C-alpha cells in the first residue's frame, strides 16, 4: 500500500470522526435544550402579570437556545382546544419570551414524535392555508382593551401571515388581513421537531405605556394538522364566555425608549398597456404614500395612490349576480386600523368605492379606550350603489369628482363598545351623508347585545336620478336599525336578531346592498363531541327567518333551515342542509324546498378536495313560474415539489330548468401558484366560462350564449408588504352569440418602502 492511499484513508477516517462528533454534539445539545426547557416551564400564575426580561442584545435561534435559555420566561402550551376541550395536548410545545431594546422576541420550541409528518406550504406571504399547515402564532393586545389584537402567524416553512383580530363578543372574531408591517422571523428544523423565532419591532406597534411599562395581553398558540387539526394554548379556555381577547394572560415589559418610528415613504410607479380589439392605450402612473406614527397616532397621506387590481388573484363572476361583489382591500394607504370600519349592518365604509383618487389624508389614533379615525380623499370619478329589496345596481360616472370624508369614534371599556360614524360623499350636484351609531354590551359572562342605528340623507346628481328615480327633485331619506342577542358555547349556542332598513337608506361611502325590508331571525346550534377515533364533532343546527317589505308589510320570504355538520378524520368537514322556504313575488307565492351537501377533506397532506352539491326549487322572475335547479362545485388542490407549487382546478356547473334549460352556467378554472424563493414567485390562472339564457318571451330554443376565456400570468418579487415588483400579462376572448371581442393587457408595478 503506497503512502498516497494511506493518506487518503486517514483523511477519510478523520472526516468521518469529525462528522460523527458534530452530530453527537448536536444531539446532546438538542437533548440538553429540551431538558432545560422542561425544567424551567413551571406552571405560571396567569392571575398575575408576567414580567419579561430585557436584554441589550440581538440574537438568533441558536444563541437564544444556548446563551439565553435561562434568562427567558418559559411557558408550555399543554391544553388542546380545537378537537378536545382543554384536554392534554398530544404534542409538547414551549415558548420562550424575552425582549431586546428593539424587539419583543418569542421563540416556539415545537416537539414532534414524527417530524416527517410536519407539513408547510412554500408560498407568497399571507397566502397559505392557516388550517392545513403546521404553524405557530401569537395574539397581542397592546392596549389591554380586550377588543383588538395583533395577529402574527408563521408556518413551518417560514411564510408569514398577519392581521388585526377584532373581538366581536358572542359573534366570535373577525380578522382584518389588511394589516401589514415588517417583522422578523426565523425557522430551524431539528430532529425533535422545529423551532420558530418571531421578532416584533416596538417602533411599528401602536401601544400604550404607563411609567415606562408596556402591559400587553398575549396568547401564543400552535396549530398541528394531522388526522384532525389540533390547536394548543398555555391556559384552559372558557368556551362559555362572551369574549375571547379578555381571556388572554397579561405580560409586562419595562421599556423606556421612545416608540416613535421614522417616517415611511412608499413611492410607486406602474404602467398598463391595454388593447381592446383594434384600439390601443397606455396608462402610466406614478404616486407616493407616506406615514408618520407616534405611540398613539398615525398620520397617512397619499398622492395618486395605486388602485390597480394586480394583487387580486380571482376573476369575479360578473354575470348572474344580484348584489355587489366586494374586493378585499390591499392598498397600503387604507391598511391602518381596518377594524374601526366593522359594523353589524354591512360595511359602512368600503374604501373600494373610491375609484380614481388624486390625493388624500387620514388620521387614526387611540388614547386608552378612545379610538379615533378621520379620512378625507378627493376622487376624480364617482361610484354609486343603488340598493333595493331584491336586487341592487351600481353606476360609475367618469370625470365626475367627489369629496369623500368620514369621521369615526369608538369607545371600548370592560368589553362594552359605543361608536359613532359620520360619512359624507359630496358631489357638484348632490350628496350622501350618513350618521351611524352602534353599541355592544355584555350581559354577565355569557350573553351579548349588539345594536345599531343608521340614518342617511341623499340627493343624487341628475345623471343618476334620470335613470333610477321618477321624481328628480326630492332628496332621499332613510333610517335603519339592528339588534342582536348572542349566547356562545362549546356545546350550545344561539342567536336572536331583528333588523330593518328603509327604502331610502343609502351608504354612499359604504356597502348596504338590500334595503326596504324588515327581517327577524333566530338560530341555534348544538354540538356533540364523541371523542371517537374518526369523528371529533357533530353539530345539529336550526334557523328560522322571516322577511317582509317595510313600506306595506307584505311578506317577501319565510325560511326554515336544518343543518347537520361533522368534523371527521383526514381533516374532513361534512355538511348536509335542508331549507324550506316560502317566497312572494307580486301576488303570487311559491313553496320551495332546497337540499345542499358539501364535503371538504385533506386525504393526503399533498391533496385537498372540496365538493358541493345543491338541488331544489327556484323562481324564474321573468316567467313568474316555479322552476328547478341543480348545481355542482368541485375543487382540487395539489401540492407539488415539496409543497412549493400548488396546482388547483375547479369546475362550477349551474342549471335552472323546467321543461327546458332556462339558464345554464359552466365555469372552469385552472391556476398554478409557484414560490421559487421566499421573495420570488409566479402565478398562472386560466378560466373558461359559458352562460346560456333562454329568451323567456318564447317557449322555444331561442337563446343567447356568452362564452369567455381569460388567462393571466403574473411574476411577483416581494421583499416585504410594500416593496414589490409585478410584471403581468392578461388576455380575454369573449363571444356573445356570433359577435366577439378580444382584450390584451401588459402591466407592471414597482413600489419601494424607504
N, C-alpha and C positions, 0 to 999 in steps of 0.2 A: 504494500500500500504506500503510495507516494505521499509526500508531505502536503501537497496541494489538496488531495482528497481528505486528508486528516483534518486540515484546517476548515474545510467545508463542513464536515460533520461536527466539529467543535462549535463553529458559529451557529449551526442549526440547533444544536443542543442548548446553547446559551440563549438564543432567541426563544426557544420553547420554554425554558425555565423562567425567563422574564415574563412571557405571556401568561404562564401558569400563576406566577406570583402576583401579577397585576390583577388577574381575575379573582384569585383567592382574597387579596386585599379588598377588592371591590365588594365581594360578597360579605366579607367581615364588616366593612364599613356600613353597608346597607343593613346588615343584621343589627349592628350596634345602634344605627339611627332609629330603626323600628323599636328596638328595646328601650332606648332613651325616651322616645315619644310616648310609648305606652306608660312608662313610669311617671311622666310629667302630666299626663292627661287626666288629672283629677277632675271629678265632677264639680263644675263651678256653681256658685250660688248666684243664679240668674236674678234673684231679687235685688242684688246689689250690682252697681256698675263695675265692670272690669277695667282696670287701668292698663293701658297699652304702653310699654316702654318705648322711649325714643332714643335712637342710636344715630350718631352723626357719621353715617357711612352708607354707601350704596353697594349692594351685593347681589349675587346671583343665587340660584337654587343651591348650588354646591356649597358656597360659603355660608348660606343660611343653615343648611343641614349639618355642617361641620363646625363652624365657628360660633354661630349664634343660636344654636338649638336650645341652649339652656337659658337664653335671655328672653326668648319669645313667650307669649301667652299661648298655651296649648289647650285646645278643645277637641273633644271627639264628637262624631256625628252618629250616635248609637241608635237613633229612632227612625224607623221606616214608616212613612205616612201615606204613600200612594197606593200600594197594594194592601198592606195591613193598616192597622190603626194603632200607631205608637208601639209597634212590635219591635223586637230586637232586629237591627239591620243585618241583612245577610252578608254584607261586606264591611270591613273596617275602613273608616275614614277619619283622618285627623287634620286639624288646621292649626297653623302657627301664625300668630299675629304680632307684628312689630311695626315700628314707624321709623322713618328717617326724617331729615329736615325737609325733604321734598315730597315724599310719598308715604301713603299708608300701604303696607305690604301684608298680603295674606297668602300663605303657602298651604296648598292642599296636598296631603300625602294619601294617595288612593291605593289601598291594598286590594289585590285580586288574586284568588286562588288559581285562576287560569287566565293569565294575561293575554293569551292568544285570542280570547273572546272579546277583548276591548275593540270597539268599533268607533270610527270617527271619519267624517266626510271631509275631504280636502276641497274647499270651495271658496267663493268670494266671501268677504266679511259680511256677517249677518244673514247669510242665505242658506245655512244648514238647518236641518230638521232638529229642533230642540228636544224632540222626544225619541229620536231613533239613534242618537249619538251618545257615547259616553262623554259626560261633561260635568263641570263644576261651575258654581256661580255664587254670587252674593247679592243680597239686597241691603242697601244702606240708606236709612232715613237720616239725612244730615241735619235736619232741623228739629228732630224729635217731636214732630207734629202728628205722627201716626196716620198720615194721609198719603204721602208720596215718598218714593224711594228710588234711588238709582238702582238699576238692574243690570249687572255685568255678568257675562257668562262666557265660558271658553270650553270648546270641545277638546278631546284628547289629541287632536292634530294641531291645536294652537289657533284655531279660527275663532275670532271674536264675535260676540253679539252684545249689543247694549240697547237699553230702552229706559224709559221712566215708567215705574209702576204706580198706578193710581188705585188706591183702595176705595172701592165703591160700596163699602159696607156689606150688607147681606147679598147684594147683587154680585159679589165676587170682586175681581180685579180687572183692570184694563191696562195693557202695556202699550205705551206710545213709543213706537220704534223710530220716530223722527229724531230722537236724541242721538247726538254724535259728538264725541270729544276724544282726544288722544289719551290712551292709557296703555301701559306696557304689560307684556305677558311673556311667559316662558313655559315650555313643557319639556320634561325629560322622562323618558320611559326607562323603567327599571325592571329587574327580574321579579320583583314583588308587585308590580303594577305600574303606576306612573305618578309623577309629581308635577304640580302646576303652581306657578307663582304669578300673582297679579299685583301690579303696582299702580296705585291710583294717585295721580298728582293732585296735591291740595290746591294748586293755583287755578285749576279749571273747575273746581267744585263750588257750588253755591251752598254755603253753610253758615250756621250761627256759631258764635263763640262768646263765652262768658268767663271773664277773668283769665283769659289765656287757655281755657279748657274747651275742647271740642267734645260735645256729648252727642253720640250717634246711637240710633237703634239699628241693629245689624242681624241678618240671618244668612249664614252660609249654608250651602246645600250641595248635594252630589246626585247626579242622575246616572242610573245604571240600567241600560236596556238589555235585558236577556229574554227569557220566556215572557216575563212581564216587565213593565217599566217601573223600577224602584226609585224612590226618592228618599234620601236620608237627611236629617237635620239634627241640631245639637240638643233639642229640648222636646218634651212631649207637646203635641199640638192639640189645641182645644177646637174641635170642629164645630161646636155649637155657638161659638162667639160670633157676633155680628161685625167683627172687624178682624183684619189679618195683620196689618203692619203694627197694630198696637201690641201684638204678642212678641215682637222681636226683642231680645235682650239688649241691654244698654252697655256701651263701652265709653271710656273717657280717654282722650289723648291730650297731653299737655303740649300745646303748640302756640307759641307766642309770636312767630314770624308773621309778616303781612301775607295775606292770601291773594293779593291783587296780581293777576297775570298781566303779561304785556298785551298791547293792542294787537288784535288779529286782523290781518288784511288778506282777503281771498280774491285776487283778480282772476278773471276767466276770459277766454275767447272761444268762439265756436263759429262754425260755418256749415250751411246746408245747401247742397246743390239739388234742385228739385226739377224733375222733368215730368210733365203730365201730358201724355200723347205727344204733340209736337211743340208744346210750349215749354220753355226753359227759364229757370230763375235761379238766382244766387242770393242767399240770405246770410251775410256775415254779421257777427255780433260781438261786442266787447263790453264788459261790465266789471263791477267790483262790489264785494260785500266787506263790511268792516264791523268789528265788535270791540267794545270796551267793557270790562267786567270788574266789579268790586266784590266785596264779601256778600253783599245783599242785592246789588243792582246789576243789570246787564243792559247796555245800550247798543243797538244794532242799526246799521244803515245799509242801504243798497242803492246802487245806480245802475240802471239797465240790467237787472238780475237775469240769470239764465232760467228760462221757463221751458226748456226743451223736454221732450218725453223720452230721451235716450235711455234713461235708467229704469223706465217702466218696461218690464220684460214680458208683457202679456198683450196680445191682440184682443181687444174687447169686442163682444158681440154687439154690433150697432143696430141689428135688426131684431124685431120681436121682443123689445124691452119696453115695458110700460113706464118705468121710472128711471131716473137718472142713475148712471153707472159712475161710481166715485173712483178717483185715482188717489192712491196714498201719497202724502206729501213727502218729498225727498230733497227739497231745495234748502240749502243751509240757512238762508235768511229767516225761514219760518220754523226752525228746529228748536228754538228755545221755549220751554215750558208749554208744550202742546197739550199737557194735561189740563191747563186752565180753560181750554176750549171744549171740554167734555160737559155735556148736559144730558139730562134724561130725555128731553124731546129733541131728537135729531142732532144734527151738527150745527150749532148756532153760528159758528164761524168756520167756513170752509174756504181755506185760502186758495184752493184751485179755481175758485170763481173769479180770481183776479188773473186776467189773461195776458196783458201786454203792458206791464208797469214801466214807468220811466224812472221813478225814484221813490224811496220810502224810508221811514224811520220807525223804530219800535223800541219800547222800553218795558222791561219786566223787572220785578223785584219782590222781595219778601223781607218783612221785619216781624219776627216772631210768628204769630198766627195770621198775619195780614199779608195777602198776596195781591200784587198789582200787575197789570199789563195794559199797554196802550200802543196802538199802531195807527199810522196814517200813511196811505200809499196812493199815488196817482196812477190810474190805469188809462192807457190810451184807447182801449176797446172796452166794451161793456157787455157783460153776460147777464141774461135774465132767466130766472127759473119761474115758470108759471104752473103752480101746483093745482091739483084738482082732487075730487073724491076718489076717482077710479083710475086716473092717469095723470101724467104731468108732461109739460113741454118745456123746451128751452130755446132761447133765441140769442144770437150774438149780433151786435151792431158794431161793425168795423169803423174805426176812426171816429168813435163816439166816446169821448173820455168820461171818466167818473172819478170822484174822490172817495176812497174807501177808508173808513175810520172805525175803530172800536175802542171802548174803554171797559176794562174788566177789573172787578174787585171780588175777592173771596176771603172769607174769614173761617179759619179752621181752629176748632178748640174742643178738646175732650170728645173726639170722634164726631162732633157736630159740624155742620157746614152751612154757612149762609153766603149767598153770592148774588152779584149784580153784574149785568152785562148790558151795555148800550152800544148799538151798532148803527152806522149811518153810511148810506151809499147815495151820493149826491150827483145828479146829472144836470145838464144845462136846462132841460125841460121837465125835470121830475126828481123824485127822491124816494128812498126807502129808509125808514127809521124804526128800530126795534128796541123795545125795553124788555129785558129778561131778568126775572128774579127766581131763585131756587134755594132749596134747603134740604138738608139730610140730617135726621135726628135719630139717635139710638134710643130704644125703649128697653132699659135694662141691658143685658148682655146678649140677648137672643133676637131681638126684633129691631127693624129699622124702617122709618117712614121717610120717603123721598117725595118732595113736592116741587112744582114749578109753575110759574105764571108767565105768560108771554103776551105782549101786545105789539102790533105792527101798524104802521101808518105809511101808505104808499101812494104815490102818484106816478104812473107810468108815463114815459115820453110818448108823443103822438105816434111814433113809428111802431110802438108795441100795442097801444090801445086800438089802433085802426085794424089790427089783425085779430086781437083776442077779446076785446070788450066792445059791447054795443054803445054804452054811454061813455064818451071820452072825456066828460067834464068832471065827473065825480072822483074824489080821492077814495082810496080803498082803506078800510079799517078792519082789523080782525083781532080776536083775542083767543087764547088757548090756555088750557090747564092740564096738569098731570099730578096724580097722587098714587103712591105705591107703597104697600106694606110687604116686607120680606121677612122670612124666617129661614136661616141657613141650617144645615145639619149634615152630619156624616150619614145618618140613616134616613131622616125625613126632612124635606124642605118644601116650602110652598110660598106662593106669591099671589097677592090680590092687587089689582090695579084698575084705574079709570083714567081716561084721557079724552080730551075733546079739542078740536081746532075749528075755528070759524072759517067761512069761505074766504075771508079777506086776510088770513094770516100768511104773510109773505116774508121770508127771511132773505133779503137781497144779498147779504154777505155770507149767508149760511145755506144749509140744505134742509128743507122740510118739504118732502115730495107730495104728501097726501094731506088735504085739508077738507073742511066742510063735513065733518063726521064726528060722532062720539063713539067711544069704544070702552067696554068693560071686559075684564078677563080675570080668570083665576087658573092657576096651575099648581100642580103638586107632583113630587117625585119621591118614591120610596125605594131605598137601596138595600138589597140583600148582599151580604159578604160571606160566602160559604167557606172561604179559606181552603178551597179544593185545589187539586193539582192542575186542573185545566180551566177553571173558572174562578176569577177573583172578585167579580161583582156582577150582580143582576139588578137592573133598575126597572121599575114599573111607574109610569107617569101618566097623568091625565091633564087635559087643558080644555077650558070652556071659554068661548069668546062670543060676544055679541056686538055688532056694529050697526049703527043707524045714522041716517042723514040728519045733520044738526038743524037744518032750516025747517023741515016739516015733520021730523020724527019717523019718516018711512024707513023700514029696515033695509039694510044693504046686504048683510050676511050674518048667519049664525053658524057656529062651528063647534064640534066636539071632537077631541083627538085623544087617542090612546097610544102610548109608546112603550115598547119593551126593548131594552138595550142590555148589552153584556160586554164585559172585558174578559177575553179568553187568552189561552196560551198563544205563543208566537206573536205577541203584541197585536192581537186580533180584536177588532171592535165590530160588534154586530148590532143592528138596529132594525126593528120592524115597527111600522107605524100605520095606523088606520085612522082616516079622517072622514067624518060625516058632516056635511055642511048644507046649508040652505042659502041660496043666493037669489037676490031680487034684481031683475032687470026691467025697468019700467013697471008695468002692472003684472008682469009675468014672474013667477017664482020657480026655482029649479031645486030639486032634491038631488044632491050629488054625493058620491062616495069614492074615496081615493085610497089606494094602497101603496106603501113605499117600503123598500127593503134595501139595505146597504151593508156592505162588509168591507173592512179595510184590514190588511194584515201584512206583516213582515215575516213571511215563512222562512226566509233566509236573511242573513244580515246584508246581503247584496241585492235583494229583490223586494220591492214593495208593490202592492196592488190595491186598488180600490174599485169596487163595483157598486153601482147604484141602479136600481130598477124601480120604476113607478108606473102605475096604470090606474085608470079611473075615469070619472066623468068630467066634462068641461062644457063651457058655453061658447058658441060661436056668436059673437056680438053683432056680426053683420046679418046673419040669418035669424038671430034670436031663436036658436034651437039648441037642444041638448046634443052634445057630441061626446065622443070617447077619445081618449088619448093614451099613448104609452110612450115611455122614454127609457133609454138605456145609456148609462155612462160607464166607461171602462177606462181606467188609468193604470199604467205600468211605469215603474221606475227601476232601472238597472244601475247598480254601482259597479263601475269597471275600473281596471288599472289601480288597484289599491284604493278604491273609492275617490279617485281624483277626477274621474269622468262620470257624469250622470247622463244616461240616455233615457228619455221619457217619451212615452207615446200615449195619447188619449183620443178616444172617439166618443162623440156625443150624438145620439140619434133621438129625434122627437117627431111624433106623428099625431096629428089631430085629424080624426076621421069619423065618418058615419057611413054613408053609402059610398063615399069617395074620400080620397085624401085631400081634405080642405087645406091642410098646411103640413109641410114636411121640412125638416131641417136635419142636415148631417154635417158635423164638424169633425175634421181630423187634424190633430196637432202633433208634431214631432219636434222635440227640442234636444239639443246636446249642449251641456254645460261642462266645460273643462277648466280646471285650475292647474296650470303648469308649474307655477311657483306661488309663494304666498302673496305676491303682488300681481302677477300676470295671468290672465285667463281669457277665454273667449266663449261666445255663446252663439249658437245657430238655432233658429226657430223657423219652422215651416208650418203653414196652416192652410188647409183647403176647406172651404165652406160652400154648401149648396142649400138654397132655400127655394121651395116650390110653394106657390099660392094659387088656389083656385078662385077665379073671379066669382063672388057669391051671387052675382046677378044671373048667372047661368047655372043650370043643373047639368053641365056637360064638361068635358075635358078641355076647358078653355083656361089656361093657366099662365102664370108668369114665373120665370125661373131666374134666379140670381146665383151666379157661380163666381167665387172669388178665390184666388190663390195668392198668398202672401208669404214672403220669406225675409228673414233678417239675419245678418251676420254682424256681430259686434266683437271687436277686440277691446280689451279693457286692461289698463295698467293703473292700479290704485295703491298708493303708498299709505294714505290714511283717509279719513272720511271726506276731506276737502281737496287733497292733492291727487288728481285723477287725470287720466288721458283716455279718451274714447275715439275709436275710429269704426264707423259702421256703414253698412250697405243694406238698402231696403228696396224691394220690388213688390209690385202689386199688379195683378192682371184680373180684371173684373168683366164679366159678361152678363148683361141683362137682356134676356131673350137673344136677339141676334146683334145687339149693339155691344161693343166692347171698348174698354179704355185701359191704358197702361200708365203706370207711375213708377218712377225710379228716384231714389234719394241716396245721396252720399253725404254723410255727416261726420263732423269731427268736433271734439270739445277738449279743452285743456284748462284746468284750474289748479291753482297753487296756493297753499296756505303759507303765508310769510311769517 
